[in-house]
Amino acid sequence: MVAPYAAREAASMSENTAAQARTTLVRMTALRLDLVEAGATADEATMAALAGDIAEQHATYEVLALTEIATFRAQLHGPLEG
């Protein structure tokens, strides 16, 4: 059985950036594809857990990316007022 991947990856990260979150997302997706190609999809609980971890990581990536974009915009043009 595959341990919850996102929790393992999050624990190993010293800083959390959109780039790191995307790298983790790509690795998790590759793991899912490897399991499918190896025929290891019979364990539905593991695949469901991995799918949930991937969805959670995708949401994390989106939030971090949007936060970084907003931060960069504010650095260039100043904070929004009004």
Buried (B, 14 or more C-beta within 10 A) or exposed (E): EBEEBBEEBBEEEEEEBBEBBBBBBEEBBEBBEEBEEEEEEEEEEBBEBBEEBBEBBBEBBBEBBEEEEEEEEEEEEEEEEE
